[in-house]
Amino acid sequence: MKRLLDCSASDFRRMNGKELKQSIQAAEGRTIVAEVIGSVAPLYPEVTNAELVAAFGADLILLNMFDVFQPMVNGLDAKESNQIVERLKQLTGRPVGINLEPVDPNAKQLEKLASLPKGRMATEESLLEAKRLGFDFICLTGNPKTGVTNDEIVRAIETARAVFGEEGLIIAGKMHAAGVANETGASIVSEEVVARFIHAGADIILMPAPGTVPGVTLEKTEQLVRIAHEHKALVMLTIGTSQEGADEGTIRQIALASKMAGADLYHIGDAGYHGIAIPENIMTYSIAIRGKRHTYIRMARSPLR
């Protein structure tokens, strides 16, 4: 198995989820995950946002607000909707995943919640369709104002594991409150929550990076990461609070704090511009955690390799 730093598109095409997890682990905290929204107009109409984040150093691409029953990515030339994911993988040479949201109808609301289409919610039906479309990994999380709770994430992990089997790659957790009153700030995640997610079948635990959510400190995050690692799970620390649109100094600070906390993957959200992080911030993030050598190689490596 190659460490992810050394992988080309041909390597990714041969990997299942279990092998992708091992490749990430072997990279020792040097994997960048960039989130994009395909349903909005791309930053530049000549290319998709997915191609743009790949060009600026992302290793894994995560589609947000993607409806599995009405699949579309603006700027993509796929002839059939069921070819969209495969076409994105061809153009970018990267593994492509999807956010699906475990909405809790009984969540205690912090704010007025949005209503989601069934193709964005983490149900057995939508997970089966995501598998059919060819996604390389599943991320069970919540956008703002969706009412996603940790209890529902646990149930969704169990369903996703049943759908994708032992070789699937499942990421789970919350980047922010998602509109839920009793899961805010430092209460978004705890040792108990981490253990429940892993017991349910999650491979990678998602949690806010230090400095992105009030009360989420380096010390608290490092403790939670250690718990996840002790249970053989990896951790993805996230920038899901629009700080993907902050200055490059802020990005570097979050990156280094996440590195010190023990992150295996570094996520950057899609709200720098509408539907994509500021591209230069993806490159800054990457250089901070792995230097120019690996960043430039990832940026330059052709999807034909």
C-alpha positions, 0 to 999 in steps of 0.5 A: 500500500502506498502512502497517500502522498505518493498516490496517483489517479491510477492508485486511487482507482484501485483502492477500496475504502479500507485501503484508502484509509490505510493510505491516509494513515501512512501519510502521517497527517498530510492529507487535504480534503476540500469541500465544494458545492456542485449545484452552484455556478463554479467560480470560473465557468470553464472548470468545475469547482472540483477541478479547481480545488484539485489544482490547488492541492486537495487530495480528496474532494467532498461534494456538499449539498449534492442530491443523489436523486437529482445529481448535477455538477455545474460545469461538468460535461457528463452525458448521463447523470449516473456518470457524474461521479465517475467523470469527476474522478476522471477529470481530477484524478482524486477520490470523491466523496459526498456529505449526507445529513442525518437529520433529527426531526426531534432536535432542539432548535437553536434557530429556524431549521431548513427543510432538506430534499430526501437526496441529501439526507442520510437514509438507507435509500440515499446511501444505496444510491450514493453507492450506485453512483460510485462515491469513494467515501461517505461523510455523515455530517450537518450543514448549518440549520439542518438539525443534525444531531450526534444521536442521528449520526450514530444511527446513520453510521450503522446504516452506512456500514450495512450498505457499504460493508467493511470495505467502505470508508465512513467519516462522521461528526459535526463541524458546528452546531448545525442549528441544534441548541444543546450541541454547540461550542465545546459540546459538539463532541465529547469522548463519549460521542467519539466512542459511540461513533467508532463503535457504530462503525465510523472509520474517521471521526470528524470534529472542528479544528482548534480555533474554528468553534468557540471553546474548541481548544488545542488541548481539548481537541488533542485529548479527543484525537488521542481517544479516537486513535486509541480505538484505531480510528482516524480524525479529520479536523475541519474548517467549516465555519467560513474561515476558509474565506479568512486570511492566509495567516489564519489558515496557517494557524489553524493548520499548525494547531490541527497538526499539533492536535494529531489530525490525520486529515485536514478539511477546508469548507466551501464558503470562502466564495460561494461553493468553494474555499478561496483557492489560495487558502487550500494551497496555504493549508497544504504548504503549512502541513506538508511543505511546498514539495508535496503540495506542488507535486499534488498540484502538478500530478496529472490525472492520466498518471 
